[in-house]
Amino acid sequence: MPEVIILTMNYDKDHIHLHLSIPPKIRVSDAVRTIKSMSGRLLKKKFEYMRKAYWGVDGIWSDGYFVSTVGVNEYAIKRYIEHQGQEDLGQAQLVLGL
């Protein structure tokens, strides 16, 4: 899917966040399914322990996903994704600027 562009990507202990540009002609569900399928296949190919851990299982990713549009505050979304995995200081660090 060359039209789908990963703009920002980061991860936490048990999930990833992707900020994507998906053209209107591609269904979001199709883009997510393709990304999960291809990345799972590539991870199993590259890492032997993943082939063993997920032997006989269709995919490594969970079935669900969350999708939201960026809207007018793309900067806040990008900052949120970029700071995934960093220790939470117990204070709200993300200001949405509504």
C-alpha positions as CSV (number, residue, x, y, z in Angstrom):
1,M,0.0,0.0,0.0
2,P,2.4,2.7,-1.2
3,E,-0.3,5.4,-0.7
4,V,-0.4,4.8,3.1
5,I,2.3,6.8,4.8
6,I,3.5,6.4,8.3
7,L,3.9,10.0,9.6
8,T,4.8,9.1,13.3
9,M,5.3,5.8,15.0
10,N,6.2,4.8,18.6
11,Y,5.5,2.0,21.0
12,D,4.8,1.2,24.7
13,K,5.2,-2.1,26.5
14,D,2.3,-3.8,24.9
15,H,1.0,-1.7,22.0
16,I,2.1,0.6,19.2
17,H,0.8,4.0,18.0
18,L,0.8,4.9,14.3
19,H,0.0,8.3,12.9
20,L,-0.9,7.5,9.3
21,S,-1.9,9.3,6.2
22,I,-4.5,7.1,4.4
23,P,-6.1,8.4,1.2
24,P,-10.0,8.4,1.1
25,K,-10.1,5.6,-1.5
26,I,-8.6,3.1,1.0
27,R,-10.7,1.9,3.9
28,V,-9.1,2.3,7.3
29,S,-9.8,-1.3,8.1
30,D,-8.0,-2.5,5.0
31,A,-5.0,-0.4,5.8
32,V,-4.9,-1.7,9.4
33,R,-5.3,-5.3,8.3
34,T,-2.5,-5.0,5.7
35,I,-0.1,-3.3,8.2
36,K,-0.8,-6.0,10.9
37,S,-0.5,-8.9,8.4
38,M,2.7,-7.7,6.7
39,S,4.4,-6.6,9.9
40,G,3.6,-9.9,11.6
41,R,4.9,-11.9,8.7
42,L,8.1,-9.9,8.6
43,L,8.6,-10.1,12.4
44,K,8.2,-13.9,12.3
45,K,10.6,-14.1,9.3
46,K,13.3,-12.0,11.1
47,F,13.0,-13.3,14.6
48,E,13.1,-17.1,15.2
49,Y,11.8,-16.8,18.7
50,M,8.6,-15.2,17.3
51,R,8.1,-18.1,14.9
52,K,8.4,-20.5,17.8
53,A,6.2,-18.4,20.2
54,Y,3.4,-17.9,17.5
55,W,3.7,-21.3,15.8
56,G,0.3,-22.4,14.6
57,V,-1.2,-19.0,15.2
58,D,-2.5,-16.8,12.4
59,G,-1.1,-13.5,13.6
60,I,0.9,-11.9,16.4
61,W,-1.4,-8.8,16.8
62,S,-4.7,-8.7,18.6
63,D,-7.8,-8.5,16.6
64,G,-8.8,-5.0,17.8
65,Y,-7.6,-1.5,17.1
66,F,-8.5,2.1,17.8
67,V,-8.8,4.7,15.1
68,S,-9.4,8.4,15.4
69,T,-9.0,11.3,12.9
70,V,-6.4,13.9,13.6
71,G,-8.6,16.9,12.9
72,V,-7.2,20.3,13.5
73,N,-4.6,19.5,16.2
74,E,-2.2,17.2,14.4
75,Y,0.7,18.6,16.5
76,A,-0.8,17.4,19.8
77,I,-1.3,13.9,18.3
78,K,2.2,13.7,17.0
79,R,3.6,14.7,20.5
80,Y,1.5,12.1,22.2
81,I,2.8,9.4,19.9
82,E,6.4,10.6,20.2
83,H,6.3,10.4,24.0
84,Q,5.0,6.9,24.3
85,G,7.0,4.7,26.6
86,Q,8.4,7.5,28.6
87,E,7.8,7.5,32.3
88,D,4.7,9.3,33.5
89,L,5.6,11.9,36.0
90,G,2.0,12.0,37.3
91,Q,1.3,15.3,35.6
92,A,-0.7,16.1,32.5
93,Q,2.1,16.7,30.0
94,L,-0.1,17.0,26.9
95,V,-1.9,20.2,26.3
96,L,-4.6,19.9,23.6
97,G,-5.0,23.6,23.1
98,L,-8.7,23.5,22.5
